[in-house]
Amino acid sequence: MKKRNNKKVAKIVFLNSYNIEKKIVLNNDTKARYWANANAKRNAILLYHIQKFINYNKKSPVNILNASGIAAGQVDFVIAEYLKNTSKFAYNWHAIDSPNNSYLTNSVFKEKVKDLSVTLKLIDFNKPYKLNDLYANKFDIILFTEIAEHLDFSSFLNLLLQISQLLSNDGILIFTTPNLLSLGFRIKMLFGSTSGIFWGDGIENLKQGLFGHITSYDIGRLKYLLNEVGLEVSKSFTFDYAYKTGVINFLTRILKKIISIIFKNIYSTIFIIAEKTEKYHVMPFKI
């Protein structure tokens, strides 16, 4: 699968993303198309790197864990179905989520879990938990996408350590999160504002145990933190969600390409692949 096919793959998985937004999330048509378009590009990028890993290692079955939380299945159902239909290698798909996930009772959600053989484990995110207590086996691919920004720092660092311990020696962690140093955020901070960078961090969020974006990271800091837990970043870049059309969006893309010659990693979302370091060791303390 060549990188230039990402746009083609995004078009293929768009319908699946759209159906999830309509039938599970229950969005109206406008919102469903908006989020399906955004999720389709991210999923196409994830699929490119997942398939590249699978095809290179030629391992079957491949053990995959989504440690981000399954939510409505925008990542799990779309990627698992695409792999099921296109890959000659088998996979075992695992995911976690809270028993308070409102989508669990949705009939389409339950059908997807069954049809795609997703092994779903429910845990209380409001209480300390250990991934090692849930899984005895190691994973070849662990996904940690669009969740770091919702976690307080100590929880985030503890989860990274647990993920590192669950990752097989030749496995990869695929990580995405909003980019603190995106062009839009840089401009906002230049004018003294953090509007849109941090949100959903009030008392009601604390009571519900469900925060919005309460922390933000850049690639440099994430490389340091991943290295702290025994992982080394082998690939990193930033990208913008969705393939947008129109003259204004075309001109915006050109402008960003010009600016990115001087300022690196200015797009809205961070993408990272990390692997075990050669001198990986288990941390001398318990979580």
C-alpha positions in Angstrom: 0.0 0.0 0.0 1.6 3.2 -1.1 1.3 6.5 0.8 -0.2 8.3 -2.2 -3.2 6.0 -1.9 -4.3 7.5 1.5 -6.8 9.7 -0.2 -8.3 6.8 -2.2 -8.5 4.7 1.0 -10.2 7.6 2.8 -12.9 7.6 0.2 -13.4 3.9 0.6 -13.7 4.0 4.4 -15.8 7.2 4.3 -19.1 5.3 4.0 -18.4 3.1 7.0 -17.4 6.2 9.0 -20.6 7.9 7.9 -22.8 5.0 8.9 -21.2 4.9 12.3 -22.0 8.6 12.8 -25.6 8.1 11.6 -26.5 4.8 13.1 -24.4 4.7 16.3 -23.6 8.3 17.2 -27.1 9.3 15.8 -25.8 12.5 14.2 -27.8 14.4 11.6 -26.6 14.2 8.0 -24.5 17.4 8.1 -22.7 16.4 11.3 -22.3 12.8 10.1 -20.7 13.9 6.9 -18.4 16.3 8.7 -17.1 13.8 11.2 -16.9 11.0 8.7 -14.8 13.1 6.4 -12.4 14.0 9.3 -12.2 10.4 10.6 -11.8 8.9 7.2 -8.5 10.7 6.6 -7.1 9.8 10.0 -8.2 6.2 9.5 -6.6 6.1 6.1 -3.3 7.2 7.6 -3.6 4.6 10.4 -4.4 1.9 7.9 -1.4 2.7 5.8 1.0 2.2 8.7 -0.9 -0.8 10.2 -0.8 -2.6 6.8 2.8 -1.6 6.3 3.7 -3.2 9.6 1.6 -6.3 8.9 3.0 -6.8 5.4 6.6 -6.4 6.5 6.4 -8.7 9.5 4.1 -11.3 7.8 2.8 -12.4 11.1 -0.7 -14.0 11.4 -2.6 -13.4 13.5 -1.6 -9.9 14.4 -2.6 -8.9 17.9 -4.0 -5.4 18.0 -5.1 -3.4 21.1 -7.0 -0.1 21.0 -6.0 1.4 24.4 -7.8 4.6 23.6 -11.3 3.4 24.3 -13.6 2.1 21.6 -16.2 5.0 22.0 -18.6 4.6 19.0 -16.1 2.5 17.1 -14.9 5.2 14.6 -11.5 3.7 14.7 -12.1 0.0 15.6 -15.0 -0.8 13.3 -13.6 1.1 10.3 -10.1 -0.3 10.5 -11.1 -3.9 11.5 -13.6 -4.1 8.6 -11.1 -2.8 6.1 -8.5 -5.3 7.3 -11.0 -8.1 7.2 -11.9 -7.3 3.6 -8.4 -6.6 2.2 -5.7 -8.3 4.2 -4.5 -11.8 3.7 -3.2 -11.9 7.3 -5.6 -12.6 10.2 -5.8 -10.3 13.2 -7.1 -10.4 16.8 -8.7 -7.0 17.7 -9.0 -6.0 21.3 -10.4 -2.8 22.8 -11.3 -1.3 26.2 -13.9 1.2 27.3 -16.0 2.3 30.3 -19.2 0.5 31.2 -20.8 4.0 31.1 -20.2 4.2 27.3 -23.7 5.1 26.0 -23.1 3.3 22.7 -22.8 -0.1 24.3 -26.6 -0.7 24.1 -26.9 0.4 20.5 -28.0 -2.5 18.3 -25.7 -1.5 15.4 -22.7 -1.2 17.8 -23.4 -4.7 19.2 -23.6 -6.2 15.7 -20.3 -4.6 14.7 -18.6 -6.0 17.8 -19.9 -9.4 17.0 -19.3 -9.4 13.2 -15.8 -8.1 13.5 -14.8 -10.3 16.4 -13.8 -7.4 18.6 -12.9 -8.5 22.1 -14.1 -5.6 24.3 -13.2 -5.3 28.0 -15.0 -2.8 30.2 -13.2 -1.0 33.0 -14.0 2.0 35.2 -11.8 4.8 34.0 -12.5 6.8 37.1 -10.6 4.3 39.2 -7.0 3.2 39.0 -6.6 0.3 36.6 -3.8 -1.8 35.2 -3.8 -3.0 31.6 -1.4 -5.8 32.7 -4.3 -7.2 34.9 -6.6 -7.3 31.8 -4.2 -8.9 29.3 -1.7 -11.7 29.8 -0.5 -11.6 26.2 1.7 -9.0 24.4 0.4 -6.9 21.5 2.0 -6.3 18.1 0.2 -3.0 17.5 -1.2 -0.8 20.2 -3.3 2.3 19.2 -3.4 5.3 21.5 -5.3 7.8 19.4 -7.0 11.1 20.3 -7.1 10.3 24.1 -3.9 11.8 25.6 -5.4 15.3 25.6 -8.3 14.1 27.8 -6.1 12.7 30.6 -4.4 14.3 33.5 -0.6 14.1 33.3 0.0 11.4 35.9 -2.7 9.1 34.4 -1.2 9.7 30.9 2.3 8.8 32.0 1.2 5.7 33.9 -0.8 4.5 30.8 2.3 5.0 28.6 4.3 2.9 30.9 1.7 0.1 30.9 1.4 0.3 27.2 5.2 -0.1 26.9 5.1 -3.2 29.1 2.3 -4.7 27.0 4.0 -4.0 23.6 5.9 -7.0 22.1 9.6 -6.5 21.5 9.1 -6.0 17.7 5.7 -4.3 18.1 4.7 -0.6 17.5 2.7 2.0 19.3 0.6 4.3 17.0 -0.1 7.6 18.7 -2.1 10.6 17.7 -3.1 13.8 19.6 -3.7 17.5 18.8 -0.6 19.5 18.2 0.2 22.2 20.7 2.5 23.9 18.1 0.1 23.8 15.2 -0.1 27.0 13.2 -3.5 27.9 14.5 -2.5 27.4 18.1 0.7 29.4 17.6 -1.3 32.4 16.2 -3.8 32.2 19.1 -1.1 32.2 21.7 0.8 35.0 20.0 -2.3 37.1 20.6 -2.6 35.9 24.2 -5.4 33.4 23.8 -5.8 29.7 24.5 -9.4 29.5 23.2 -10.0 26.2 21.5 -6.7 24.7 22.9 -8.2 23.8 26.3 -11.9 23.1 26.9 -14.2 20.8 28.8 -12.2 21.3 32.1 -14.8 22.6 34.5 -16.4 21.2 37.7 -19.2 19.4 35.8 -16.6 17.6 33.8 -14.9 16.6 37.0 -18.2 15.3 38.5 -18.9 13.3 35.3 -15.3 12.0 35.1 -15.3 13.1 31.5 -12.9 15.8 30.5 -12.4 17.6 27.2 -9.0 18.8 26.1 -7.1 19.5 29.4 -3.5 18.9 28.3 -1.6 19.5 25.0 1.7 18.2 23.7 4.2 18.8 21.0 6.4 16.2 19.2 9.6 17.1 21.1 7.9 16.6 24.5 6.3 13.3 23.4 9.6 11.9 22.2 11.0 12.6 25.6 8.1 11.1 27.5 8.0 8.0 25.3 11.7 7.5 25.8 11.2 7.7 29.6 8.9 4.6 29.4 11.3 2.6 27.1 9.9 3.6 23.7 11.7 5.3 20.9 10.0 7.3 18.2 10.8 5.9 14.8 8.4 8.2 12.8 6.7 11.4 13.5 4.8 14.1 11.5 1.7 16.3 11.7 -1.3 16.4 9.5 -4.6 18.3 9.2 -7.9 16.4 9.5 -10.1 15.8 6.4 -9.6 16.3 2.7 -11.2 19.7 2.2 -12.2 21.1 -1.2 -12.7 24.6 -2.5 -10.5 27.6 -3.4 -10.0 28.9 0.1 -8.9 25.5 1.4 -6.6 25.0 -1.6 -5.0 28.4 -0.9 -4.7 27.6 2.8 -2.9 24.3 2.0 -0.4 26.2 -0.3 0.2 28.8 2.4 0.8 26.2 5.1 3.3 24.4 2.8 5.2 27.6 2.3 5.2 28.3 6.1 6.2 24.8 6.9 9.5 25.3 5.1 10.6 27.5 7.9 8.4 26.3 10.8 8.2 22.5 11.1 5.2 20.4 12.3 2.6 23.2 12.0 -0.4 21.0 11.2 -3.2 20.3 13.7 -2.6 16.6 14.6 0.5 14.8 15.7 1.2 11.3 14.4 3.8 9.1 16.0 5.1 5.5 15.7 7.2 4.3 18.6 9.0 1.0 19.2 10.8 -0.6 22.1 14.3 0.7 22.6 17.2 -1.7 22.2 18.1 -1.4 25.9 14.5 -1.5 27.1 14.0 -2.4 30.7 11.0 -2.7 33.0 10.8 0.3 35.3 11.9 -0.6 38.9 8.6 0.4 40.4 5.0 -0.7 40.4 2.1 1.4 39.1 
